[in-house]
Amino acid sequence: MTENDHAEHCESCGMPIETGRYCAYCVDESGALQDFDTRFARMTDWQRRSHPEQSEEQIERDTLAYLATMPAWRDHPRVVAGA
């Protein structure tokens, strides 16, 4: 799939999108995919707000497991090590 092809979901976070590979939340100011650490921090922040009862370890474990299903991150060393 090229960047101009229609994609149904962001390859980084899974959010529904109309075009491209990544949603507006997963790219930087220039339109490039954010680095892994930035994306991981933002996704764990969202998980923390959504599930305040979960431990930090569970939040990180769940986020890594989810990222393992995303094309942009499934081969990232941190995801592979944590999945």
PDB file of N, CA, C and O in Angstrom:
ATOM      1  N   MET A   1       0.854  -1.173   0.000  1.00  0.00           N
ATOM      2  CA  MET A   1       0.000   0.000   0.000  1.00  0.00           C
ATOM      3  C   MET A   1       0.898   1.233   0.000  1.00  0.00           C
ATOM      4  O   MET A   1       1.838   1.321   0.789  1.00  0.00           O
ATOM      5  N   THR A   2       0.613   2.165  -0.867  1.00  0.00           N
ATOM      6  CA  THR A   2       1.393   3.390  -0.902  1.00  0.00           C
ATOM      7  C   THR A   2       0.736   4.431  -0.020  1.00  0.00           C
ATOM      8  O   THR A   2      -0.397   4.260   0.431  1.00  0.00           O
ATOM      9  N   GLU A   3       1.456   5.506   0.219  1.00  0.00           N
ATOM     10  CA  GLU A   3       0.943   6.549   1.101  1.00  0.00           C
ATOM     11  C   GLU A   3      -0.324   7.204   0.549  1.00  0.00           C
ATOM     12  O   GLU A   3      -1.132   7.728   1.315  1.00  0.00           O
ATOM     13  N   ASN A   4      -0.501   7.178  -0.762  1.00  0.00           N
ATOM     14  CA  ASN A   4      -1.668   7.816  -1.371  1.00  0.00           C
ATOM     15  C   ASN A   4      -2.870   6.883  -1.480  1.00  0.00           C
ATOM     16  O   ASN A   4      -3.971   7.345  -1.782  1.00  0.00           O
ATOM     17  N   ASP A   5      -2.691   5.591  -1.244  1.00  0.00           N
ATOM     18  CA  ASP A   5      -3.801   4.649  -1.301  1.00  0.00           C
ATOM     19  C   ASP A   5      -4.762   4.884  -0.146  1.00  0.00           C
ATOM     20  O   ASP A   5      -4.384   5.408   0.901  1.00  0.00           O
ATOM     21  N   HIS A   6      -6.004   4.489  -0.355  1.00  0.00           N
ATOM     22  CA  HIS A   6      -7.007   4.597   0.696  1.00  0.00           C
ATOM     23  C   HIS A   6      -6.721   3.537   1.766  1.00  0.00           C
ATOM     24  O   HIS A   6      -6.579   2.355   1.454  1.00  0.00           O
ATOM     25  N   ALA A   7      -6.642   3.957   2.984  1.00  0.00           N
ATOM     26  CA  ALA A   7      -6.472   3.032   4.104  1.00  0.00           C
ATOM     27  C   ALA A   7      -7.664   3.209   5.025  1.00  0.00           C
ATOM     28  O   ALA A   7      -8.124   4.332   5.235  1.00  0.00           O
ATOM     29  N   GLU A   8      -8.160   2.135   5.569  1.00  0.00           N
ATOM     30  CA  GLU A   8      -9.313   2.230   6.443  1.00  0.00           C
ATOM     31  C   GLU A   8      -8.930   2.586   7.871  1.00  0.00           C
ATOM     32  O   GLU A   8      -9.716   3.192   8.600  1.00  0.00           O
ATOM     33  N   HIS A   9      -7.712   2.205   8.268  1.00  0.00           N
ATOM     34  CA  HIS A   9      -7.265   2.454   9.638  1.00  0.00           C
ATOM     35  C   HIS A   9      -5.798   2.872   9.637  1.00  0.00           C
ATOM     36  O   HIS A   9      -5.006   2.442   8.799  1.00  0.00           O
ATOM     37  N   CYS A  10      -5.467   3.718  10.598  1.00  0.00           N
ATOM     38  CA  CYS A  10      -4.084   4.148  10.782  1.00  0.00           C
ATOM     39  C   CYS A  10      -3.225   2.920  11.068  1.00  0.00           C
ATOM     40  O   CYS A  10      -3.588   2.081  11.892  1.00  0.00           O
ATOM     41  N   GLU A  11      -2.091   2.819  10.389  1.00  0.00           N
ATOM     42  CA  GLU A  11      -1.196   1.690  10.583  1.00  0.00           C
ATOM     43  C   GLU A  11      -0.398   1.790  11.876  1.00  0.00           C
ATOM     44  O   GLU A  11       0.324   0.858  12.232  1.00  0.00           O
ATOM     45  N   SER A  12      -0.519   2.906  12.580  1.00  0.00           N
ATOM     46  CA  SER A  12       0.200   3.112  13.825  1.00  0.00           C
ATOM     47  C   SER A  12      -0.674   2.870  15.053  1.00  0.00           C
ATOM     48  O   SER A  12      -0.232   2.265  16.030  1.00  0.00           O
ATOM     49  N   CYS A  13      -1.933   3.354  14.994  1.00  0.00           N
ATOM     50  CA  CYS A  13      -2.795   3.256  16.182  1.00  0.00           C
ATOM     51  C   CYS A  13      -4.132   2.560  15.939  1.00  0.00           C
ATOM     52  O   CYS A  13      -4.819   2.186  16.890  1.00  0.00           O
ATOM     53  N   GLY A  14      -4.503   2.384  14.672  1.00  0.00           N
ATOM     54  CA  GLY A  14      -5.759   1.720  14.357  1.00  0.00           C
ATOM     55  C   GLY A  14      -6.958   2.632  14.231  1.00  0.00           C
ATOM     56  O   GLY A  14      -8.064   2.156  13.975  1.00  0.00           O
ATOM     57  N   MET A  15      -6.772   3.933  14.403  1.00  0.00           N
ATOM     58  CA  MET A  15      -7.885   4.878  14.295  1.00  0.00           C
ATOM     59  C   MET A  15      -8.394   4.906  12.853  1.00  0.00           C
ATOM     60  O   MET A  15      -7.593   4.857  11.920  1.00  0.00           O
ATOM     61  N   PRO A  16      -9.710   4.986  12.658  1.00  0.00           N
ATOM     62  CA  PRO A  16     -10.245   5.102  11.294  1.00  0.00           C
ATOM     63  C   PRO A  16      -9.732   6.376  10.618  1.00  0.00           C
ATOM     64  O   PRO A  16      -9.695   7.447  11.223  1.00  0.00           O
ATOM     65  N   ILE A  17      -9.338   6.231   9.350  1.00  0.00           N
ATOM     66  CA  ILE A  17      -8.856   7.369   8.569  1.00  0.00           C
ATOM     67  C   ILE A  17      -9.405   7.260   7.150  1.00  0.00           C
ATOM     68  O   ILE A  17      -9.860   6.200   6.718  1.00  0.00           O
ATOM     69  N   GLU A  18      -9.350   8.366   6.448  1.00  0.00           N
ATOM     70  CA  GLU A  18      -9.834   8.400   5.065  1.00  0.00           C
ATOM     71  C   GLU A  18      -8.723   8.120   4.057  1.00  0.00           C
ATOM     72  O   GLU A  18      -8.922   7.375   3.098  1.00  0.00           O
ATOM     73  N   THR A  19      -7.564   8.714   4.273  1.00  0.00           N
ATOM     74  CA  THR A  19      -6.477   8.564   3.312  1.00  0.00           C
ATOM     75  C   THR A  19      -5.146   8.407   4.031  1.00  0.00           C
ATOM     76  O   THR A  19      -5.022   8.716   5.216  1.00  0.00           O
ATOM     77  N   GLY A  20      -4.159   7.925   3.298  1.00  0.00           N
ATOM     78  CA  GLY A  20      -2.815   7.793   3.828  1.00  0.00           C
ATOM     79  C   GLY A  20      -2.651   6.580   4.709  1.00  0.00           C
ATOM     80  O   GLY A  20      -3.534   5.726   4.796  1.00  0.00           O
ATOM     81  N   ARG A  21      -1.503   6.515   5.362  1.00  0.00           N
ATOM     82  CA  ARG A  21      -1.178   5.376   6.213  1.00  0.00           C
ATOM     83  C   ARG A  21      -1.379   5.671   7.687  1.00  0.00           C
ATOM     84  O   ARG A  21      -1.641   4.763   8.476  1.00  0.00           O
ATOM     85  N   TYR A  22      -1.258   6.951   8.066  1.00  0.00           N
ATOM     86  CA  TYR A  22      -1.278   7.322   9.476  1.00  0.00           C
ATOM     87  C   TYR A  22      -2.272   8.458   9.741  1.00  0.00           C
ATOM     88  O   TYR A  22      -2.504   9.307   8.880  1.00  0.00           O
ATOM     89  N   CYS A  23      -2.849   8.459  10.934  1.00  0.00           N
ATOM     90  CA  CYS A  23      -3.774   9.515  11.319  1.00  0.00           C
ATOM     91  C   CYS A  23      -2.993  10.750  11.787  1.00  0.00           C
ATOM     92  O   CYS A  23      -1.775  10.708  11.961  1.00  0.00           O
ATOM     93  N   ALA A  24      -3.719  11.831  11.983  1.00  0.00           N
ATOM     94  CA  ALA A  24      -3.107  13.095  12.405  1.00  0.00           C
ATOM     95  C   ALA A  24      -2.467  12.996  13.786  1.00  0.00           C
ATOM     96  O   ALA A  24      -1.553  13.761  14.094  1.00  0.00           O
ATOM     97  N   TYR A  25      -2.928  12.069  14.621  1.00  0.00           N
ATOM     98  CA  TYR A  25      -2.371  11.916  15.963  1.00  0.00           C
ATOM     99  C   TYR A  25      -1.014  11.203  15.969  1.00  0.00           C
ATOM    100  O   TYR A  25      -0.256  11.306  16.933  1.00  0.00           O
ATOM    101  N   CYS A  26      -0.721  10.488  14.898  1.00  0.00           N
ATOM    102  CA  CYS A  26       0.492   9.664  14.861  1.00  0.00           C
ATOM    103  C   CYS A  26       1.634  10.260  14.041  1.00  0.00           C
ATOM    104  O   CYS A  26       2.702   9.658  13.932  1.00  0.00           O
ATOM    105  N   VAL A  27       1.414  11.426  13.474  1.00  0.00           N
ATOM    106  CA  VAL A  27       2.463  12.052  12.672  1.00  0.00           C
ATOM    107  C   VAL A  27       2.952  13.343  13.330  1.00  0.00           C
ATOM    108  O   VAL A  27       2.261  13.951  14.146  1.00  0.00           O
ATOM    109  N   ASP A  28       4.160  13.737  12.948  1.00  0.00           N
ATOM    110  CA  ASP A  28       4.711  14.986  13.459  1.00  0.00           C
ATOM    111  C   ASP A  28       4.283  16.145  12.551  1.00  0.00           C
ATOM    112  O   ASP A  28       3.461  15.962  11.654  1.00  0.00           O
ATOM    113  N   GLU A  29       4.834  17.318  12.782  1.00  0.00           N
ATOM    114  CA  GLU A  29       4.461  18.515  12.040  1.00  0.00           C
ATOM    115  C   GLU A  29       4.719  18.391  10.545  1.00  0.00           C
ATOM    116  O   GLU A  29       4.030  19.019   9.742  1.00  0.00           O
ATOM    117  N   SER A  30       5.708  17.585  10.165  1.00  0.00           N
ATOM    118  CA  SER A  30       6.040  17.421   8.747  1.00  0.00           C
ATOM    119  C   SER A  30       5.252  16.296   8.081  1.00  0.00           C
ATOM    120  O   SER A  30       5.388  16.077   6.878  1.00  0.00           O
ATOM    121  N   GLY A  31       4.441  15.591   8.841  1.00  0.00           N
ATOM    122  CA  GLY A  31       3.645  14.491   8.294  1.00  0.00           C
ATOM    123  C   GLY A  31       4.304  13.133   8.405  1.00  0.00           C
ATOM    124  O   GLY A  31       3.743  12.131   7.962  1.00  0.00           O
ATOM    125  N   ALA A  32       5.497  13.086   8.995  1.00  0.00           N
ATOM    126  CA  ALA A  32       6.205  11.812   9.167  1.00  0.00           C
ATOM    127  C   ALA A  32       5.707  11.109  10.429  1.00  0.00           C
ATOM    128  O   ALA A  32       5.293  11.757  11.390  1.00  0.00           O
ATOM    129  N   LEU A  33       5.750   9.804  10.415  1.00  0.00           N
ATOM    130  CA  LEU A  33       5.358   9.014  11.575  1.00  0.00           C
ATOM    131  C   LEU A  33       6.200   9.418  12.782  1.00  0.00           C
ATOM    132  O   LEU A  33       7.421   9.534  12.680  1.00  0.00           O
ATOM    133  N   GLN A  34       5.556   9.628  13.912  1.00  0.00           N
ATOM    134  CA  GLN A  34       6.279   9.945  15.145  1.00  0.00           C
ATOM    135  C   GLN A  34       7.209   8.785  15.511  1.00  0.00           C
ATOM    136  O   GLN A  34       6.987   7.646  15.100  1.00  0.00           O
ATOM    137  N   ASP A  35       8.238   9.087  16.278  1.00  0.00           N
ATOM    138  CA  ASP A  35       9.129   8.029  16.738  1.00  0.00           C
ATOM    139  C   ASP A  35       8.382   7.141  17.739  1.00  0.00           C
ATOM    140  O   ASP A  35       7.374   7.547  18.318  1.00  0.00           O
ATOM    141  N   PHE A  36       8.889   5.943  17.927  1.00  0.00           N
ATOM    142  CA  PHE A  36       8.210   4.965  18.775  1.00  0.00           C
ATOM    143  C   PHE A  36       7.982   5.487  20.193  1.00  0.00           C
ATOM    144  O   PHE A  36       6.885   5.343  20.733  1.00  0.00           O
ATOM    145  N   ASP A  37       9.003   6.089  20.801  1.00  0.00           N
ATOM    146  CA  ASP A  37       8.874   6.535  22.188  1.00  0.00           C
ATOM    147  C   ASP A  37       7.765   7.574  22.366  1.00  0.00           C
ATOM    148  O   ASP A  37       7.027   7.540  23.351  1.00  0.00           O
ATOM    149  N   THR A  38       7.653   8.492  21.412  1.00  0.00           N
ATOM    150  CA  THR A  38       6.587   9.498  21.473  1.00  0.00           C
ATOM    151  C   THR A  38       5.224   8.837  21.358  1.00  0.00           C
ATOM    152  O   THR A  38       4.325   9.122  22.150  1.00  0.00           O
ATOM    153  N   ARG A  39       5.065   7.959  20.383  1.00  0.00           N
ATOM    154  CA  ARG A  39       3.776   7.291  20.163  1.00  0.00           C
ATOM    155  C   ARG A  39       3.421   6.410  21.348  1.00  0.00           C
ATOM    156  O   ARG A  39       2.268   6.392  21.779  1.00  0.00           O
ATOM    157  N   PHE A  40       4.395   5.677  21.885  1.00  0.00           N
ATOM    158  CA  PHE A  40       4.146   4.801  23.034  1.00  0.00           C
ATOM    159  C   PHE A  40       3.703   5.631  24.244  1.00  0.00           C
ATOM    160  O   PHE A  40       2.756   5.257  24.935  1.00  0.00           O
ATOM    161  N   ALA A  41       4.378   6.749  24.502  1.00  0.00           N
ATOM    162  CA  ALA A  41       4.023   7.609  25.636  1.00  0.00           C
ATOM    163  C   ALA A  41       2.613   8.158  25.481  1.00  0.00           C
ATOM    164  O   ALA A  41       1.856   8.201  26.451  1.00  0.00           O
ATOM    165  N   ARG A  42       2.257   8.572  24.292  1.00  0.00           N
ATOM    166  CA  ARG A  42       0.914   9.124  24.080  1.00  0.00           C
ATOM    167  C   ARG A  42      -0.154   8.044  24.209  1.00  0.00           C
ATOM    168  O   ARG A  42      -1.239   8.300  24.732  1.00  0.00           O
ATOM    169  N   MET A  43       0.147   6.850  23.739  1.00  0.00           N
ATOM    170  CA  MET A  43      -0.833   5.766  23.843  1.00  0.00           C
ATOM    171  C   MET A  43      -0.978   5.286  25.285  1.00  0.00           C
ATOM    172  O   MET A  43      -2.086   4.961  25.711  1.00  0.00           O
ATOM    173  N   THR A  44       0.109   5.234  26.037  1.00  0.00           N
ATOM    174  CA  THR A  44      -0.018   4.840  27.443  1.00  0.00           C
ATOM    175  C   THR A  44      -0.718   5.929  28.246  1.00  0.00           C
ATOM    176  O   THR A  44      -1.454   5.619  29.184  1.00  0.00           O
ATOM    177  N   ASP A  45      -0.505   7.198  27.901  1.00  0.00           N
ATOM    178  CA  ASP A  45      -1.237   8.288  28.562  1.00  0.00           C
ATOM    179  C   ASP A  45      -2.735   8.129  28.348  1.00  0.00           C
ATOM    180  O   ASP A  45      -3.517   8.284  29.286  1.00  0.00           O
ATOM    181  N   TRP A  46      -3.139   7.822  27.122  1.00  0.00           N
ATOM    182  CA  TRP A  46      -4.560   7.613  26.828  1.00  0.00           C
ATOM    183  C   TRP A  46      -5.103   6.418  27.614  1.00  0.00           C
ATOM    184  O   TRP A  46      -6.196   6.479  28.177  1.00  0.00           O
ATOM    185  N   GLN A  47      -4.334   5.344  27.646  1.00  0.00           N
ATOM    186  CA  GLN A  47      -4.755   4.139  28.381  1.00  0.00           C
ATOM    187  C   GLN A  47      -4.896   4.439  29.882  1.00  0.00           C
ATOM    188  O   GLN A  47      -5.820   3.955  30.536  1.00  0.00           O
ATOM    189  N   ARG A  48      -3.984   5.229  30.404  1.00  0.00           N
ATOM    190  CA  ARG A  48      -4.016   5.609  31.822  1.00  0.00           C
ATOM    191  C   ARG A  48      -5.281   6.409  32.150  1.00  0.00           C
ATOM    192  O   ARG A  48      -5.910   6.185  33.184  1.00  0.00           O
ATOM    193  N   ARG A  49      -5.645   7.332  31.276  1.00  0.00           N
ATOM    194  CA  ARG A  49      -6.863   8.124  31.483  1.00  0.00           C
ATOM    195  C   ARG A  49      -8.111   7.257  31.326  1.00  0.00           C
ATOM    196  O   ARG A  49      -9.083   7.432  32.061  1.00  0.00           O
ATOM    197  N   SER A  50      -8.090   6.339  30.388  1.00  0.00           N
ATOM    198  CA  SER A  50      -9.254   5.485  30.121  1.00  0.00           C
ATOM    199  C   SER A  50      -9.451   4.404  31.170  1.00  0.00           C
ATOM    200  O   SER A  50     -10.578   3.988  31.440  1.00  0.00           O
ATOM    201  N   HIS A  51      -8.344   3.950  31.764  1.00  0.00           N
ATOM    202  CA  HIS A  51      -8.397   2.848  32.736  1.00  0.00           C
ATOM    203  C   HIS A  51      -7.536   3.172  33.958  1.00  0.00           C
ATOM    204  O   HIS A  51      -6.497   2.545  34.165  1.00  0.00           O
ATOM    205  N   PRO A  52      -7.959   4.143  34.766  1.00  0.00           N
ATOM    206  CA  PRO A  52      -7.145   4.559  35.910  1.00  0.00           C
ATOM    207  C   PRO A  52      -6.944   3.451  36.945  1.00  0.00           C
ATOM    208  O   PRO A  52      -6.042   3.542  37.779  1.00  0.00           O
ATOM    209  N   GLU A  53      -7.761   2.425  36.900  1.00  0.00           N
ATOM    210  CA  GLU A  53      -7.623   1.322  37.852  1.00  0.00           C
ATOM    211  C   GLU A  53      -6.474   0.378  37.505  1.00  0.00           C
ATOM    212  O   GLU A  53      -6.066  -0.425  38.344  1.00  0.00           O
ATOM    213  N   GLN A  54      -5.954   0.459  36.303  1.00  0.00           N
ATOM    214  CA  GLN A  54      -4.879  -0.444  35.889  1.00  0.00           C
ATOM    215  C   GLN A  54      -3.522   0.017  36.406  1.00  0.00           C
ATOM    216  O   GLN A  54      -3.266   1.214  36.539  1.00  0.00           O
ATOM    217  N   SER A  55      -2.668  -0.941  36.690  1.00  0.00           N
ATOM    218  CA  SER A  55      -1.309  -0.626  37.115  1.00  0.00           C
ATOM    219  C   SER A  55      -0.497  -0.151  35.911  1.00  0.00           C
ATOM    220  O   SER A  55      -0.848  -0.417  34.762  1.00  0.00           O
ATOM    221  N   GLU A  56       0.573   0.543  36.194  1.00  0.00           N
ATOM    222  CA  GLU A  56       1.455   1.020  35.124  1.00  0.00           C
ATOM    223  C   GLU A  56       2.002  -0.158  34.318  1.00  0.00           C
ATOM    224  O   GLU A  56       2.115  -0.076  33.095  1.00  0.00           O
ATOM    225  N   GLU A  57       2.335  -1.237  34.993  1.00  0.00           N
ATOM    226  CA  GLU A  57       2.849  -2.422  34.308  1.00  0.00           C
ATOM    227  C   GLU A  57       1.810  -2.996  33.347  1.00  0.00           C
ATOM    228  O   GLU A  57       2.148  -3.388  32.231  1.00  0.00           O
ATOM    229  N   GLN A  58       0.552  -3.046  33.774  1.00  0.00           N
ATOM    230  CA  GLN A  58      -0.517  -3.570  32.925  1.00  0.00           C
ATOM    231  C   GLN A  58      -0.757  -2.656  31.728  1.00  0.00           C
ATOM    232  O   GLN A  58      -0.961  -3.130  30.610  1.00  0.00           O
ATOM    233  N   ILE A  59      -0.733  -1.361  31.961  1.00  0.00           N
ATOM    234  CA  ILE A  59      -0.917  -0.390  30.878  1.00  0.00           C
ATOM    235  C   ILE A  59       0.169  -0.560  29.827  1.00  0.00           C
ATOM    236  O   ILE A  59      -0.125  -0.607  28.633  1.00  0.00           O
ATOM    237  N   GLU A  60       1.414  -0.652  30.258  1.00  0.00           N
ATOM    238  CA  GLU A  60       2.516  -0.820  29.306  1.00  0.00           C
ATOM    239  C   GLU A  60       2.422  -2.152  28.588  1.00  0.00           C
ATOM    240  O   GLU A  60       2.651  -2.216  27.380  1.00  0.00           O
ATOM    241  N   ARG A  61       2.095  -3.203  29.295  1.00  0.00           N
ATOM    242  CA  ARG A  61       1.960  -4.537  28.700  1.00  0.00           C
ATOM    243  C   ARG A  61       0.835  -4.545  27.655  1.00  0.00           C
ATOM    244  O   ARG A  61       1.014  -5.066  26.554  1.00  0.00           O
ATOM    245  N   ASP A  62      -0.318  -3.970  28.001  1.00  0.00           N
ATOM    246  CA  ASP A  62      -1.453  -3.919  27.075  1.00  0.00           C
ATOM    247  C   ASP A  62      -1.131  -3.070  25.846  1.00  0.00           C
ATOM    248  O   ASP A  62      -1.496  -3.428  24.726  1.00  0.00           O
ATOM    249  N   THR A  63      -0.454  -1.955  26.058  1.00  0.00           N
ATOM    250  CA  THR A  63      -0.104  -1.084  24.943  1.00  0.00           C
ATOM    251  C   THR A  63       0.872  -1.774  24.007  1.00  0.00           C
ATOM    252  O   THR A  63       0.704  -1.705  22.789  1.00  0.00           O
ATOM    253  N   LEU A  64       1.881  -2.432  24.540  1.00  0.00           N
ATOM    254  CA  LEU A  64       2.824  -3.167  23.694  1.00  0.00           C
ATOM    255  C   LEU A  64       2.124  -4.290  22.928  1.00  0.00           C
ATOM    256  O   LEU A  64       2.419  -4.522  21.755  1.00  0.00           O
ATOM    257  N   ALA A  65       1.212  -4.975  23.580  1.00  0.00           N
ATOM    258  CA  ALA A  65       0.467  -6.044  22.910  1.00  0.00           C
ATOM    259  C   ALA A  65      -0.373  -5.473  21.774  1.00  0.00           C
ATOM    260  O   ALA A  65      -0.456  -6.073  20.702  1.00  0.00           O
ATOM    261  N   TYR A  66      -0.997  -4.320  22.000  1.00  0.00           N
ATOM    262  CA  TYR A  66      -1.786  -3.692  20.949  1.00  0.00           C
ATOM    263  C   TYR A  66      -0.894  -3.243  19.799  1.00  0.00           C
ATOM    264  O   TYR A  66      -1.219  -3.475  18.635  1.00  0.00           O
ATOM    265  N   LEU A  67       0.226  -2.603  20.117  1.00  0.00           N
ATOM    266  CA  LEU A  67       1.136  -2.135  19.073  1.00  0.00           C
ATOM    267  C   LEU A  67       1.677  -3.298  18.242  1.00  0.00           C
ATOM    268  O   LEU A  67       2.016  -3.114  17.073  1.00  0.00           O
ATOM    269  N   ALA A  68       1.761  -4.476  18.822  1.00  0.00           N
ATOM    270  CA  ALA A  68       2.217  -5.658  18.088  1.00  0.00           C
ATOM    271  C   ALA A  68       1.256  -6.018  16.957  1.00  0.00           C
ATOM    272  O   ALA A  68       1.633  -6.741  16.035  1.00  0.00           O
ATOM    273  N   THR A  69       0.017  -5.521  17.017  1.00  0.00           N
ATOM    274  CA  THR A  69      -0.964  -5.784  15.963  1.00  0.00           C
ATOM    275  C   THR A  69      -0.958  -4.706  14.887  1.00  0.00           C
ATOM    276  O   THR A  69      -1.640  -4.850  13.873  1.00  0.00           O
ATOM    277  N   MET A  70      -0.208  -3.636  15.086  1.00  0.00           N
ATOM    278  CA  MET A  70      -0.185  -2.513  14.154  1.00  0.00           C
ATOM    279  C   MET A  70       0.987  -2.650  13.174  1.00  0.00           C
ATOM    280  O   MET A  70       2.124  -2.861  13.597  1.00  0.00           O
ATOM    281  N   PRO A  71       0.715  -2.531  11.864  1.00  0.00           N
ATOM    282  CA  PRO A  71       1.782  -2.681  10.866  1.00  0.00           C
ATOM    283  C   PRO A  71       2.993  -1.774  11.101  1.00  0.00           C
ATOM    284  O   PRO A  71       4.127  -2.179  10.843  1.00  0.00           O
ATOM    285  N   ALA A  72       2.765  -0.573  11.579  1.00  0.00           N
ATOM    286  CA  ALA A  72       3.886   0.366  11.775  1.00  0.00           C
ATOM    287  C   ALA A  72       4.848  -0.076  12.868  1.00  0.00           C
ATOM    288  O   ALA A  72       6.013   0.321  12.855  1.00  0.00           O
ATOM    289  N   TRP A  73       4.390  -0.883  13.809  1.00  0.00           N
ATOM    290  CA  TRP A  73       5.192  -1.172  14.998  1.00  0.00           C
ATOM    291  C   TRP A  73       5.461  -2.654  15.247  1.00  0.00           C
ATOM    292  O   TRP A  73       6.302  -2.975  16.088  1.00  0.00           O
ATOM    293  N   ARG A  74       4.796  -3.554  14.567  1.00  0.00           N
ATOM    294  CA  ARG A  74       4.890  -4.972  14.927  1.00  0.00           C
ATOM    295  C   ARG A  74       6.305  -5.535  14.898  1.00  0.00           C
ATOM    296  O   ARG A  74       6.589  -6.517  15.583  1.00  0.00           O
ATOM    297  N   ASP A  75       7.200  -4.928  14.115  1.00  0.00           N
ATOM    298  CA  ASP A  75       8.581  -5.413  14.060  1.00  0.00           C
ATOM    299  C   ASP A  75       9.547  -4.558  14.876  1.00  0.00           C
ATOM    300  O   ASP A  75      10.752  -4.810  14.871  1.00  0.00           O
ATOM    301  N   HIS A  76       9.029  -3.552  15.573  1.00  0.00           N
ATOM    302  CA  HIS A  76       9.898  -2.683  16.383  1.00  0.00           C
ATOM    303  C   HIS A  76      10.498  -3.527  17.518  1.00  0.00           C
ATOM    304  O   HIS A  76       9.781  -4.307  18.145  1.00  0.00           O
ATOM    305  N   PRO A  77      11.794  -3.384  17.787  1.00  0.00           N
ATOM    306  CA  PRO A  77      12.449  -4.205  18.819  1.00  0.00           C
ATOM    307  C   PRO A  77      11.765  -4.159  20.185  1.00  0.00           C
ATOM    308  O   PRO A  77      11.683  -5.184  20.862  1.00  0.00           O
ATOM    309  N   ARG A  78      11.285  -3.024  20.592  1.00  0.00           N
ATOM    310  CA  ARG A  78      10.632  -2.927  21.904  1.00  0.00           C
ATOM    311  C   ARG A  78       9.296  -3.678  21.922  1.00  0.00           C
ATOM    312  O   ARG A  78       8.932  -4.286  22.928  1.00  0.00           O
ATOM    313  N   VAL A  79       8.583  -3.631  20.817  1.00  0.00           N
ATOM    314  CA  VAL A  79       7.311  -4.358  20.717  1.00  0.00           C
ATOM    315  C   VAL A  79       7.567  -5.860  20.687  1.00  0.00           C
ATOM    316  O   VAL A  79       6.882  -6.626  21.365  1.00  0.00           O
ATOM    317  N   VAL A  80       8.548  -6.273  19.904  1.00  0.00           N
ATOM    318  CA  VAL A  80       8.870  -7.696  19.806  1.00  0.00           C
ATOM    319  C   VAL A  80       9.309  -8.232  21.164  1.00  0.00           C
ATOM    320  O   VAL A  80       8.911  -9.331  21.550  1.00  0.00           O
ATOM    321  N   ALA A  81      10.120  -7.475  21.889  1.00  0.00           N
ATOM    322  CA  ALA A  81      10.610  -7.908  23.198  1.00  0.00           C
ATOM    323  C   ALA A  81       9.501  -7.944  24.240  1.00  0.00           C
ATOM    324  O   ALA A  81       9.534  -8.771  25.151  1.00  0.00           O
ATOM    325  N   GLY A  82       8.506  -7.045  24.114  1.00  0.00           N
ATOM    326  CA  GLY A  82       7.457  -6.949  25.107  1.00  0.00           C
ATOM    327  C   GLY A  82       6.223  -7.760  24.820  1.00  0.00           C
ATOM    328  O   GLY A  82       5.386  -7.946  25.703  1.00  0.00           O
ATOM    329  N   ALA A  83       6.090  -8.244  23.609  1.00  0.00           N
ATOM    330  CA  ALA A  83       4.870  -8.988  23.216  1.00  0.00           C
ATOM    331  C   ALA A  83       4.937 -10.444  23.606  1.00  0.00           C
ATOM    332  O   ALA A  83       3.998 -11.196  23.347  1.00  0.00           O
TER     333      ALA A  83
END
